[in-house]
Amino acid sequence: MPLVELGVKAWLEQRDKFEILIDARSPGEFCYSHIKNARNLYALNDEQYKQTGTIYKQNRQLAKVTGAKYVCSNLQNVIDEVYSACKVGSLVGIYCAKGGMRSLSLGSVLSMIGYRVVRLEGGYKSFRAHVLNELAAPLQTKFITLFGNTGSYKTKLIRALEPSIDLEAMANHLGSVFGAINGAQPSQKHFEDELFEQLSGLKNEVCFIEGESRKIGSLNLPASLYEAMRGGVCVEVKASLNKRIECIMSDYKGVKSEFFYECMDKISPFISREAKSEAISAYELGDMAKVSEILLVKYYDKVYKKNQKIDITINSDDFDEALARLRQIRESIKPF
């Protein structure tokens, strides 16, 4: 069956019909960022890709020969994986970096076997251009944006509500100086790709989101999303100090000593020497409730900047009651 090549919009319209979506790039490229639900069945592994690229700068013909030999050696695994995933005749999506030889090589062989292969014209590069164009345009989603002091259960509310966008989960960061507690963040490209996927499914919807700053850790929010968040219905979430301490303790349980001391050093310009010393002493005594209280009262609350626009205020001490109130707010808002 002939291999079909489609532009990014037409290709994305077909995506849900693919029995398997193949990313033919190297594992390193795939790990950095990739299209949702793709499987990395590479034409060249990382070392082969690097070696072929180096040769290409000196001798293009030799690079093509070397690359073709590597592709042939990797084809058996690709064929086995595809055959295990779907029967011959199935619709298969494929892409590489720029719609070049890697996806064409794998796609041509799969097509000759009998798979109906749909190749993305321009590869991942064209997908990225589409993502950036979409994220730059005014969003077709209305937001109920939750603001409030640290520990007021905003994130937990977001995760219990539908539809919602959990920016902190997507960024793998809690949005504060201790935010990197869960490890490394994804790349900016991966973050933007996931935002695009979620927003594409929320057009003409009223969606809950947390009022993050322009940066979550090392990642930047698109200006269109930042503006839409603050232009939505802005809800201030309040909670008692005891509840906030409970919330912080659940978020930061198991924090490692090295990470704790590193974070305390970072906040030194924004917290008094006495408060910092008191927090460290409490930490070393294992009194995380006291640590949480000190950080909330003597650091977080002092640096927190309340959003200028607040339309509604709720209290999250009774979590279920707060959820019910937020759902009522959503029901009162008309979609586009």
Rosetta silent file (secondary structure, phi, psi, omega in degrees, C-alpha in Angstrom):
SEQUENCE: MPLVELGVKAWLEQRDKFEILIDARSPGEFCYSHIKNARNLYALNDEQYKQTGTIYKQNRQLAKVTGAKYVCSNLQNVIDEVYSACKVGSLVGIYCAKGGMRSLSLGSVLSMIGYRVVRLEGGYKSFRAHVLNELAAPLQTKFITLFGNTGSYKTKLIRALEPSIDLEAMANHLGSVFGAINGAQPSQKHFEDELFEQLSGLKNEVCFIEGESRKIGSLNLPASLYEAMRGGVCVEVKASLNKRIECIMSDYKGVKSEFFYECMDKISPFISREAKSEAISAYELGDMAKVSEILLVKYYDKVYKKNQKIDITINSDDFDEALARLRQIRESIKPF
SCORE:     score description
SCORE:     0.000 S_00000001
   1 L     0.000  140.103 -176.735    0.000    0.000    0.000 S_00000001
   2 L   -68.223  144.146  175.912    1.360    3.483   -0.852 S_00000001
   3 L   -76.246  133.498 -178.887    2.757    5.633    1.923 S_00000001
   4 E  -107.137  138.746  177.216    0.670    8.789    2.438 S_00000001
   5 E  -117.873  129.088 -177.793    2.134   12.117    3.563 S_00000001
   6 E  -125.893  149.777  171.547   -0.075   14.742    5.221 S_00000001
   7 L   -66.703  166.757 -168.819    0.402   18.270    6.525 S_00000001
   8 H   -61.445  -41.178 -178.215    0.250   18.714   10.277 S_00000001
   9 H   -65.556  -46.945  179.376   -3.430   19.700   10.586 S_00000001
  10 H   -65.722  -37.922  179.854   -4.683   16.849    8.393 S_00000001
  11 H   -64.483  -43.035  179.161   -2.270   14.430   10.096 S_00000001
  12 H   -65.475  -32.629  177.169   -3.506   15.399   13.570 S_00000001
  13 H   -65.598  -27.362  179.477   -7.094   14.865   12.440 S_00000001
  14 H   -87.813  -13.477 -167.909   -6.137   11.273   11.561 S_00000001
  15 H   -55.802  -40.931 -177.985   -4.151   10.628   14.734 S_00000001
  16 H   -65.132  -15.311 -179.419   -6.931    8.997   16.773 S_00000001
  17 H   -90.375  -10.751 -178.732   -7.285    6.376   14.030 S_00000001
  18 L   -68.651  131.627  173.546   -3.658    5.231   14.213 S_00000001
  19 L   -73.763  -29.841  175.438   -3.214    1.760   15.677 S_00000001
  20 E  -150.037  142.635  177.124    0.339    2.789   16.517 S_00000001
  21 E  -116.056  120.356 -174.186    2.182    6.101   16.291 S_00000001
  22 E  -104.403  125.730  168.504    5.913    5.779   15.603 S_00000001
  23 E   -98.312  110.788 -174.122    8.535    8.339   16.513 S_00000001
  24 L   -87.412    4.717 -179.576   11.481    7.332   14.299 S_00000001
  25 L   -76.894  176.016 -179.926   13.952    9.700   15.957 S_00000001
  26 L   -70.870  157.851  179.133   16.730    8.671   18.322 S_00000001
  27 H   -56.022  -36.800  179.229   15.903    7.842   21.972 S_00000001
  28 H   -63.835  -43.271  177.282   17.552   11.067   23.157 S_00000001
  29 H   -63.730  -42.058 -179.399   15.395   13.212   20.896 S_00000001
  30 H   -62.466  -45.361 -177.697   12.313   11.270   21.944 S_00000001
  31 H   -65.094  -32.151 -178.951   13.009   11.664   25.679 S_00000001
  32 H   -67.400  -43.550  176.260   13.484   15.406   25.327 S_00000001
  33 L  -173.062  147.571  179.396   10.039   15.847   23.776 S_00000001
  34 L  -158.470  166.886  179.218    7.661   13.911   21.556 S_00000001
  35 L   -74.688  141.211 -176.549    4.110   13.830   20.274 S_00000001
  36 L   -51.585  135.386  176.326    1.552   12.402   22.684 S_00000001
  37 L    71.228    8.173  178.330    1.129    8.597   22.620 S_00000001
  38 L   -75.006  150.158  172.393    4.077    8.069   20.268 S_00000001
  39 E  -110.491  136.218 -177.022    6.318    5.011   20.626 S_00000001
  40 E   -86.284   92.836  173.202   10.018    5.398   20.008 S_00000001
  41 L  -109.998   90.061 -166.760   10.877    2.844   17.320 S_00000001
  42 L   -78.551  148.286  171.256   14.044    4.495   16.129 S_00000001
  43 L   -81.248  -36.693  177.558   15.732    4.347   12.750 S_00000001
  44 L  -133.415  134.215  175.225   19.053    5.307   14.382 S_00000001
  45 L   -77.461 -179.057 -174.125   19.960    5.034   18.046 S_00000001
  46 H   -59.137  -47.323 -178.068   21.733    7.895   19.830 S_00000001
  47 H   -67.354  -41.886  178.653   25.271    6.821   18.962 S_00000001
  48 H   -63.642  -41.105  179.572   24.375    5.982   15.353 S_00000001
  49 H   -63.858  -43.553  178.918   22.596    9.304   14.945 S_00000001
  50 H   -64.482  -45.357 -177.922   25.571   11.214   16.340 S_00000001
  51 H   -64.449  -44.488 -179.536   28.073    9.307   14.207 S_00000001
  52 H   -63.508  -39.184  178.382   26.069    9.731   11.012 S_00000001
  53 H   -64.434  -38.742  178.727   25.688   13.462   11.684 S_00000001
  54 H   -65.724  -44.340  179.404   29.441   13.845   12.186 S_00000001
  55 H   -63.515  -37.669 -176.488   30.205   12.005    8.929 S_00000001
  56 H   -57.930  -34.600 -178.976   27.608   14.099    7.073 S_00000001
  57 H   -67.000  -23.840 -177.354   29.613   17.272    7.720 S_00000001
  58 H  -103.324  -37.835 -173.049   32.603   15.758    5.873 S_00000001
  59 L  -151.534   99.471 -174.032   31.070   13.381    3.316 S_00000001
  60 H   -64.687  -39.720 -178.825   27.339   13.406    2.606 S_00000001
  61 H   -65.704  -43.025  178.158   27.320   10.297    0.445 S_00000001
  62 H   -64.286  -36.757  178.371   29.194    8.246    3.035 S_00000001
  63 H   -62.490  -41.290  179.425   26.800    9.515    5.717 S_00000001
  64 H   -65.248  -40.812  178.598   23.818    8.290    3.683 S_00000001
  65 H   -65.327  -45.055  179.967   25.418    4.876    3.191 S_00000001
  66 H   -62.817  -45.581  179.714   26.316    4.608    6.876 S_00000001
  67 H   -62.127  -41.502 -179.970   22.855    5.716    7.948 S_00000001
  68 H   -62.858  -39.362  178.280   21.164    3.257    5.578 S_00000001
  69 H   -64.156  -40.911  178.161   23.208    0.377    6.993 S_00000001
  70 H   -66.712  -41.269  178.578   22.210    1.327   10.527 S_00000001
  71 H   -59.472  -43.917  179.843   18.557    1.646    9.537 S_00000001
  72 H   -60.810  -38.742 -179.593   18.644   -1.834    8.043 S_00000001
  73 H   -69.843  -25.952 -178.362   20.083   -3.251   11.259 S_00000001
  74 H   -93.155  -12.880 -175.424   17.313   -1.587   13.310 S_00000001
  75 H   -62.846  -35.625 -178.030   14.440   -2.470   10.987 S_00000001
  76 H   -58.161  -44.727  179.278   13.966   -5.980   12.380 S_00000001
  77 H   -64.519  -41.250  179.735   13.092   -4.618   15.820 S_00000001
  78 H   -61.373  -47.084 -179.078   10.753   -2.016   14.315 S_00000001
  79 H   -62.345  -44.241  179.093    8.920   -4.626   12.244 S_00000001
  80 H   -60.168  -44.175 -177.863    8.630   -6.986   15.215 S_00000001
  81 H   -66.265  -42.625 -179.371    7.256   -4.248   17.463 S_00000001
  82 H   -67.723  -42.545 -179.074    4.730   -3.023   14.911 S_00000001
  83 H   -65.525  -34.148  177.571    3.570   -6.533   14.054 S_00000001
  84 H   -70.220  -28.624 -175.863    3.138   -7.291   17.764 S_00000001
  85 H   -87.192  -31.802 -175.667    1.083   -4.142   18.225 S_00000001
  86 L  -158.390  151.116 -176.100   -1.226   -4.326   15.221 S_00000001
  87 L   -74.376  157.107  176.730   -2.103   -6.547   12.295 S_00000001
  88 L   -59.177  135.027 -176.498   -0.924   -5.934    8.756 S_00000001
  89 L   104.766  -12.153  179.879   -3.270   -3.464    7.069 S_00000001
  90 L   -70.055  158.434  177.389   -3.632   -1.278   10.157 S_00000001
  91 E   -82.998  126.264 -175.469   -3.293    2.486    9.982 S_00000001
  92 E  -124.860  127.043  174.581    0.152    3.559   11.227 S_00000001
  93 E   -94.459  146.937  179.721    1.312    7.105   11.947 S_00000001
  94 E  -150.683  147.954  174.936    4.991    7.980   11.693 S_00000001
  95 E  -155.584  159.741  170.950    7.251   11.013   11.983 S_00000001
  96 L  -131.722 -153.960 -173.034   10.907   11.944   12.470 S_00000001
  97 L   -69.406  -48.726 -175.491   12.630   15.271   13.105 S_00000001
  98 L  -130.825   18.118 -177.633   11.923   17.067    9.819 S_00000001
  99 L    74.717   34.438 -175.752   10.045   14.522    7.728 S_00000001
 100 L  -100.635 -142.974 -169.792   13.276   13.201    6.264 S_00000001
 101 H   -68.985  -28.938 -175.464   14.945    9.869    5.621 S_00000001
 102 H   -66.685  -50.041  178.694   14.347    8.241    8.988 S_00000001
 103 H   -71.719  -32.778  178.773   10.560    8.228    8.839 S_00000001
 104 H   -66.321  -41.060 -179.246   10.624    7.662    5.072 S_00000001
 105 H   -63.162  -52.567 -179.316   12.875    4.601    5.434 S_00000001
 106 H   -65.815  -43.467 -177.824   10.793    2.923    8.135 S_00000001
 107 H   -62.702  -37.829 -179.016    7.506    4.021    6.609 S_00000001
 108 H   -65.347  -42.773  179.406    8.381    2.686    3.165 S_00000001
 109 H   -65.977  -44.798  179.439    9.212   -0.793    4.485 S_00000001
 110 H   -63.074  -37.511  178.194    6.069   -0.935    6.637 S_00000001
 111 H   -64.897  -40.590  178.570    4.041    0.232    3.650 S_00000001
 112 H   -65.181  -30.702  177.678    5.509   -2.542    1.463 S_00000001
 113 H   -68.988  -30.485  179.439    4.512   -5.084    4.117 S_00000001
 114 L   129.567    1.414  176.304    0.932   -3.861    3.838 S_00000001
 115 L   -76.017  147.317  176.775    0.487   -1.304    6.599 S_00000001
 116 E   -90.733   96.266 -170.894   -1.349    1.901    5.730 S_00000001
 117 E   -94.824  129.503  178.399    1.348    4.394    6.725 S_00000001
 118 E  -117.747  111.491 -174.469    0.572    8.097    7.225 S_00000001
 119 E   -97.550  137.527  179.209    3.724   10.206    7.459 S_00000001
 120 E   -80.215  115.805  177.795    3.824   13.671    9.005 S_00000001
 121 L   -64.905  126.937 -179.483    5.073   16.171    6.451 S_00000001
 122 L    83.693   -5.106  174.041    7.854   18.244    8.003 S_00000001
 123 H    60.908 -156.582 -177.372    8.095   15.883   10.976 S_00000001
 124 H   -60.456  -29.563  178.715    8.243   16.960   14.600 S_00000001
 125 H   -61.015  -41.544  179.481    9.486   20.380   13.513 S_00000001
 126 H   -70.228  -34.948  176.109    6.186   21.087   11.745 S_00000001
 127 H   -62.581  -44.119 -179.968    4.252   19.819   14.780 S_00000001
 128 H   -62.857  -40.204  178.269    6.207   22.201   17.016 S_00000001
 129 H   -61.887  -39.735  178.674    5.480   25.140   14.708 S_00000001
 130 H   -65.558  -43.617  179.070    1.787   24.252   14.878 S_00000001
 131 H   -58.775  -48.720 -177.423    1.917   24.006   18.698 S_00000001
 132 H   -65.180  -37.366  176.686    3.568   27.418   19.036 S_00000001
 133 H   -64.272  -42.403 -179.765    1.094   29.028   16.638 S_00000001
 134 H   -66.316  -41.161 -178.306   -1.841   27.577   18.572 S_00000001
 135 H   -73.150  -21.725  178.980   -0.439   28.649   21.937 S_00000001
 136 H   -80.760  -21.839 -177.758    0.228   32.157   20.647 S_00000001
 137 L   -80.232  157.018  175.375   -3.387   32.645   19.563 S_00000001
 138 L   -57.381  135.556 -175.328   -6.166   33.753   21.961 S_00000001
 139 L   -78.041  145.102  178.522   -7.404   30.695   23.833 S_00000001
 140 L  -100.021   40.176  179.452  -10.900   29.328   23.309 S_00000001
 141 L  -132.754  135.705  173.900  -11.188   28.214   26.933 S_00000001
 142 E   -95.872  142.167 -175.443  -12.691   30.089   29.883 S_00000001
 143 E  -118.235  142.975  163.167  -10.937   29.695   33.211 S_00000001
 144 E  -105.496  110.885 -169.843  -11.879   29.648   36.859 S_00000001
 145 E  -105.317  124.871 -177.870   -8.521   30.528   38.356 S_00000001
 146 E   -93.631  123.221  175.009   -7.663   29.670   41.942 S_00000001
 147 E  -116.022  167.594  177.333   -5.439   32.061   43.864 S_00000001
 148 L   149.832  164.527 -179.707   -4.445   32.049   47.508 S_00000001
 149 L   -63.046  157.829  176.547   -1.628   31.726   50.002 S_00000001
 150 L   -55.272  134.984  177.296    0.652   28.688   50.006 S_00000001
 151 L    87.533   10.087 -177.555   -0.987   25.679   51.623 S_00000001
 152 L   -90.854   13.842  173.795   -4.589   26.720   50.988 S_00000001
 153 L    75.310   20.538  179.974   -5.328   23.465   49.111 S_00000001
 154 H   -59.890  -49.512 -177.292   -5.499   25.046   45.654 S_00000001
 155 H   -64.655  -40.255 -179.896   -3.633   22.211   43.931 S_00000001
 156 H   -66.233  -35.487  175.560   -5.619   19.522   45.746 S_00000001
 157 H   -65.495  -45.417  178.803   -8.849   21.240   44.704 S_00000001
 158 H   -55.572  -42.835 -176.614   -7.668   21.407   41.089 S_00000001
 159 H   -73.225  -13.693  178.277   -6.948   17.671   41.134 S_00000001
 160 H  -100.814   -2.780 -176.235  -10.436   16.913   42.444 S_00000001
 161 L  -109.190  153.214  176.092  -12.241   19.071   39.882 S_00000001
 162 L  -138.205  143.632  -12.861  -13.152   18.471   36.236 S_00000001
 163 L   -76.345  151.915 -179.292  -12.312   19.726   33.754 S_00000001
 164 E  -149.917  158.892  172.605   -9.049   21.133   35.039 S_00000001
 165 E  -117.696  119.932 -179.171   -5.452   21.740   34.041 S_00000001
 166 L   -97.043   88.575 -175.894   -2.898   20.763   36.668 S_00000001
 167 H   -63.742  -36.280 -178.385    0.054   22.950   35.734 S_00000001
 168 H   -67.410  -36.916  176.673    2.177   21.831   38.667 S_00000001
 169 H   -67.516  -42.381 -179.983    1.826   18.171   37.696 S_00000001
 170 H   -63.991  -36.595 -178.198    2.656   18.980   34.075 S_00000001
 171 H   -88.412   -7.473 -174.242    5.708   21.009   35.152 S_00000001
 172 L    48.797   51.618 -177.203    6.673   18.505   37.893 S_00000001
 173 L  -158.149  139.799 -177.643    7.145   21.472   40.205 S_00000001
 174 L   -86.802    4.263  173.632    5.176   22.871   43.141 S_00000001
 175 L    74.878   21.832  179.432    5.710   26.449   42.035 S_00000001
 176 L  -142.682 -178.112 -178.575    7.753   27.553   45.056 S_00000001
 177 L   -61.757  -28.892  176.492   11.334   27.501   46.317 S_00000001
 178 L   -93.284   11.403 -170.767   10.755   23.930   47.500 S_00000001
 179 H   -64.883  -22.142 -176.961    8.943   23.122   44.259 S_00000001
 180 H   -85.872   18.661 -175.038   11.612   20.819   42.815 S_00000001
 181 H   -60.073  -26.551 -176.608   11.043   18.258   45.560 S_00000001
 182 H   -92.749    6.570  175.859    9.791   15.672   43.042 S_00000001
 183 L   108.460 -160.513 -172.567   12.864   15.761   40.807 S_00000001
 184 L   -68.532  149.296  176.272   13.728   17.046   37.357 S_00000001
 185 L   -89.599  157.743  174.301   11.321   19.050   35.243 S_00000001
 186 L   -71.284  171.899  176.357   10.434   18.203   31.636 S_00000001
 187 L   -71.471  161.512  176.812   11.826   20.269   28.777 S_00000001
 188 H   -59.916  -39.606  179.066   10.082   23.475   27.721 S_00000001
 189 H   -62.597  -45.810 -179.772    9.084   21.774   24.467 S_00000001
 190 H   -61.624  -42.357  179.581    7.548   18.803   26.280 S_00000001
 191 H   -61.565  -46.709  179.872    5.662   21.157   28.618 S_00000001
 192 H   -65.390  -39.859  178.542    4.291   23.213   25.715 S_00000001
 193 H   -60.579  -42.730 -179.285    3.319   20.096   23.775 S_00000001
 194 H   -68.846  -37.456  175.119    1.315   18.793   26.725 S_00000001
 195 H   -59.883  -45.144  178.514   -0.355   22.169   27.214 S_00000001
 196 H   -57.868  -45.409 -178.692   -1.338   22.159   23.552 S_00000001
 197 H   -62.386  -44.009 -178.229   -2.837   18.671   23.862 S_00000001
 198 H   -69.338  -43.309 -179.216   -4.867   19.583   26.935 S_00000001
 199 H   -66.904  -31.887  178.189   -6.072   22.921   25.612 S_00000001
 200 H   -62.140  -31.748  179.618   -7.064   21.318   22.293 S_00000001
 201 L   -88.819    1.867 -176.727   -9.493   19.126   24.215 S_00000001
 202 L  -121.209   19.773  177.832  -10.904   22.027   26.225 S_00000001
 203 L   -65.206  136.629 -179.189  -12.041   24.396   23.494 S_00000001
 204 L    65.080   22.274  178.391  -15.334   26.106   24.361 S_00000001
 205 L  -109.550  161.668  170.262  -15.102   24.690   27.905 S_00000001
 206 E  -105.154  119.127 -166.951  -15.036   26.298   31.352 S_00000001
 207 E  -126.615  142.868  175.671  -11.945   24.911   33.057 S_00000001
 208 E   -85.618  143.261  177.762  -10.350   25.113   36.519 S_00000001
 209 E  -155.690  155.205  178.089   -6.702   26.129   36.800 S_00000001
 210 E   -92.142  141.311 -176.963   -4.332   27.415   39.474 S_00000001
 211 L   -77.599   76.783 -179.650   -3.090   30.996   39.225 S_00000001
 212 L   -77.982  164.714  173.725    0.590   30.317   38.711 S_00000001
 213 L   -78.251 -179.870 -178.294    3.198   32.955   37.939 S_00000001
 214 L   -64.827  -22.565  178.812    4.734   33.281   34.481 S_00000001
 215 E  -122.864  136.069  171.831    7.388   30.710   35.488 S_00000001
 216 E  -115.437  101.297 -171.649    6.926   27.358   37.194 S_00000001
 217 L    64.818 -120.948 -179.072   10.434   26.417   38.204 S_00000001
 218 L   -95.226   -0.919 -173.059   12.439   26.690   34.989 S_00000001
 219 E   -99.955  141.540 -179.224    9.412   26.525   32.660 S_00000001
 220 E  -101.610  135.489  173.050    7.618   29.481   31.091 S_00000001
 221 L   -79.833  142.008  173.999    3.869   29.728   30.638 S_00000001
 222 L   -60.966  143.356 -178.855    2.679   30.955   27.229 S_00000001
 223 H   -58.455  -37.906 -178.600    1.547   34.573   27.399 S_00000001
 224 H   -61.713  -40.698  179.353   -1.871   33.630   26.000 S_00000001
 225 H   -70.126  -44.037 -179.627   -2.503   31.180   28.856 S_00000001
 226 H   -58.129  -44.407 -179.580   -1.199   33.563   31.513 S_00000001
 227 H   -68.706  -40.150  179.902   -3.505   36.325   30.271 S_00000001
 228 H   -66.313  -37.358  177.501   -6.517   34.007   29.951 S_00000001
 229 H   -60.041  -47.397 -177.215   -6.002   32.720   33.495 S_00000001
 230 H   -79.217  -14.134  176.153   -6.016   36.214   34.926 S_00000001
 231 L   -93.377   -1.076  179.869   -8.871   37.308   32.720 S_00000001
 232 L   -86.344 -160.398  175.191  -11.120   34.517   33.941 S_00000001
 233 E   -81.971  114.180 -173.992  -13.171   34.221   37.120 S_00000001
 234 E   -96.233  118.431 -176.504  -10.569   34.711   39.850 S_00000001
 235 E  -111.976  123.242  174.906  -11.281   32.836   43.085 S_00000001
 236 E   -88.996  125.964  179.275   -9.289   33.453   46.242 S_00000001
 237 E  -103.474  121.098  178.494   -8.966   30.304   48.354 S_00000001
 238 E  -111.016  155.476  177.572   -8.433   30.874   52.063 S_00000001
 239 L  -153.596  153.780  177.510   -7.636   28.365   54.795 S_00000001
 240 L   -68.606  158.650 -178.989   -6.828   28.421   58.501 S_00000001
 241 H   -59.944  -40.917 -179.825   -3.185   28.239   59.531 S_00000001
 242 H   -60.639  -42.399  178.999   -3.640   24.742   60.998 S_00000001
 243 H   -67.438  -37.422  179.931   -5.064   23.449   57.717 S_00000001
 244 H   -66.394  -38.019  176.958   -2.300   25.122   55.760 S_00000001
 245 H   -62.634  -42.925  177.817    0.318   23.479   57.966 S_00000001
 246 H   -60.116  -42.904 -178.774   -1.314   20.092   57.296 S_00000001
 247 H   -63.391  -47.287 -179.455   -1.259   20.773   53.570 S_00000001
 248 H   -63.386  -40.365 -179.399    2.408   21.779   53.519 S_00000001
 249 H   -63.133  -37.981  179.144    3.406   18.780   55.604 S_00000001
 250 H   -70.338  -32.178  179.382    1.727   16.406   53.159 S_00000001
 251 H   -73.654  -37.782 -170.534    3.459   18.077   50.212 S_00000001
 252 H  -107.642   14.661  178.542    6.913   18.163   51.761 S_00000001
 253 L   -65.155  141.244  178.894    6.995   14.913   53.718 S_00000001
 254 L    79.023   12.506  178.940   10.187   12.981   53.157 S_00000001
 255 L   -61.556  135.222 -177.986   12.166   16.041   52.066 S_00000001
 256 L   -81.350  147.567 -174.631   15.862   15.175   51.995 S_00000001
 257 H   -56.160  -47.318 -177.851   18.291   17.109   54.196 S_00000001
 258 H   -58.613  -43.052  179.923   20.526   18.285   51.357 S_00000001
 259 H   -67.111  -41.134 -179.476   17.528   19.649   49.440 S_00000001
 260 H   -60.824  -50.157 -178.237   16.094   21.316   52.565 S_00000001
 261 H   -64.895  -36.348  177.763   19.315   23.161   53.408 S_00000001
 262 H   -62.244  -43.158  179.670   19.783   24.174   49.772 S_00000001
 263 H   -68.308  -38.390  178.355   16.288   25.694   49.711 S_00000001
 264 H   -63.383  -36.156  176.553   16.804   27.462   53.006 S_00000001
 265 H   -65.097  -38.344 -178.633   19.933   29.085   51.571 S_00000001
 266 H   -64.185  -34.603 -176.478   17.948   30.268   48.549 S_00000001
 267 L   -90.024    2.454 -177.678   15.357   32.049   50.688 S_00000001
 268 H   -50.878  -39.860 -179.876   17.946   33.728   52.946 S_00000001
 269 H   -68.845  -13.539 -171.863   17.417   37.189   51.376 S_00000001
 270 H  -115.164    4.904 -178.620   13.661   36.973   52.075 S_00000001
 271 L  -137.493  144.682 -178.536   13.513   35.599   55.624 S_00000001
 272 L   -66.079  154.031  179.909   14.986   36.919   58.857 S_00000001
 273 H   -59.769  -39.083 -179.525   18.090   35.269   60.224 S_00000001
 274 H   -64.684  -44.425 -179.268   16.191   34.335   63.390 S_00000001
 275 H   -65.522  -40.157  178.272   13.316   32.697   61.483 S_00000001
 276 H   -62.981  -45.847  179.431   15.715   30.771   59.275 S_00000001
 277 H   -62.420  -40.378  179.621   17.657   29.510   62.280 S_00000001
 278 H   -64.633  -41.621 -179.886   14.427   28.563   64.050 S_00000001
 279 H   -65.390  -42.226 -179.966   13.186   26.616   61.004 S_00000001
 280 H   -65.345  -41.591  178.572   16.489   24.731   60.651 S_00000001
 281 H   -62.151  -42.595  178.944   16.508   23.860   64.366 S_00000001
 282 H   -64.557  -39.027  178.459   12.935   22.566   64.123 S_00000001
 283 H   -62.406  -44.163 -177.967   13.853   20.512   61.064 S_00000001
 284 H   -68.890  -20.595  174.748   16.812   18.943   62.838 S_00000001
 285 L   -89.529   -3.637 -179.950   14.506   18.030   65.728 S_00000001
 286 L    79.818   15.657 -178.648   12.074   16.407   63.284 S_00000001
 287 L   -93.418   79.882 -175.871    9.314   18.922   64.037 S_00000001
 288 H   -70.069  -25.789  176.362    7.956   19.378   60.520 S_00000001
 289 H   -64.331  -41.951  178.973    4.794   21.054   61.774 S_00000001
 290 H   -68.575  -41.324  176.727    6.893   23.830   63.287 S_00000001
 291 H   -57.216  -47.059 -178.620    9.036   24.067   60.148 S_00000001
 292 H   -61.762  -43.548 -179.902    5.875   24.423   58.054 S_00000001
 293 H   -61.942  -45.832 -179.460    4.434   27.088   60.350 S_00000001
 294 H   -61.667  -46.590 -178.742    7.613   29.167   60.282 S_00000001
 295 H   -64.089  -39.974 -179.883    7.918   28.972   56.503 S_00000001
 296 H   -65.411  -51.014 -172.834    4.259   29.848   55.980 S_00000001
 297 H   -77.441  -40.072 -170.508    4.105   32.791   58.377 S_00000001
 298 H  -103.572   -3.358  174.929    7.602   34.199   58.099 S_00000001
 299 H  -129.207  -68.016 -172.896    8.439   33.495   54.462 S_00000001
 300 H   -56.756  -48.376 -176.282    5.603   32.475   52.110 S_00000001
 301 H   -65.940  -28.236 -179.472    2.993   34.939   53.405 S_00000001
 302 H   -76.215  -32.188 -177.560    5.479   37.804   53.285 S_00000001
 303 H   -94.774  -11.259 -177.718    6.518   37.239   49.670 S_00000001
 304 L   -68.159  131.531  177.011    3.042   36.286   48.374 S_00000001
 305 L  -108.783  112.698 -178.463    1.537   38.890   46.059 S_00000001
 306 L   -65.809  136.482  178.927   -2.233   38.818   46.044 S_00000001
 307 L   -61.801  137.770 -176.903   -3.800   38.927   42.601 S_00000001
 308 L   -64.904  -33.023 -177.595   -5.260   42.357   41.883 S_00000001
 309 L  -103.645  112.322  174.040   -8.475   40.884   40.505 S_00000001
 310 L  -126.316  119.951 -177.858  -10.465   38.710   42.929 S_00000001
 311 L   -94.449  -35.714 -175.153  -14.090   37.982   42.022 S_00000001
 312 E  -142.768  146.054  175.268  -15.027   35.416   44.669 S_00000001
 313 E  -121.921  133.138  176.835  -13.523   34.233   47.966 S_00000001
 314 E  -129.513  166.382  176.988  -14.012   30.745   49.406 S_00000001
 315 E  -117.554  133.759 -175.562  -12.643   28.819   52.393 S_00000001
 316 L  -102.687   10.943  178.091  -11.126   25.363   51.947 S_00000001
 317 L   -57.789  -41.133  170.964  -11.109   24.235   55.593 S_00000001
 318 L   -96.899   99.050 -171.521  -14.101   22.074   54.666 S_00000001
 319 H   -60.397  -45.058 -178.345  -12.671   20.540   51.486 S_00000001
 320 H   -65.016  -36.989  178.180  -15.937   19.009   50.236 S_00000001
 321 H   -67.161  -38.168  177.652  -17.813   22.245   50.790 S_00000001
 322 H   -64.667  -41.690  177.060  -15.140   24.130   48.837 S_00000001
 323 H   -59.590  -45.976 -178.854  -15.451   21.639   45.970 S_00000001
 324 H   -61.955  -41.061 -179.734  -19.222   22.048   45.911 S_00000001
 325 H   -65.113  -40.981  179.331  -18.913   25.843   45.866 S_00000001
 326 H   -66.122  -37.607  176.831  -16.445   25.761   42.979 S_00000001
 327 H   -65.663  -36.069  176.357  -18.728   23.469   40.989 S_00000001
 328 H   -63.939  -41.482  178.770  -21.579   25.907   41.576 S_00000001
 329 H   -60.176  -43.284 -179.602  -19.405   28.723   40.270 S_00000001
 330 H   -63.787  -40.840 -179.250  -18.663   26.740   37.120 S_00000001
 331 H   -64.057  -24.555 -178.219  -22.349   25.998   36.532 S_00000001
 332 L   -84.178   -8.479 -176.852  -23.083   29.728   36.660 S_00000001
 333 L   -99.861  129.760  177.937  -20.614   30.541   33.867 S_00000001
 334 L   -83.177  133.927  174.987  -21.711   30.296   30.270 S_00000001
 335 L   -69.481 -177.373 -178.465  -19.195   28.711   27.866 S_00000001
 336 L   -60.139    0.000    0.000  -18.321   30.400   24.588 S_00000001
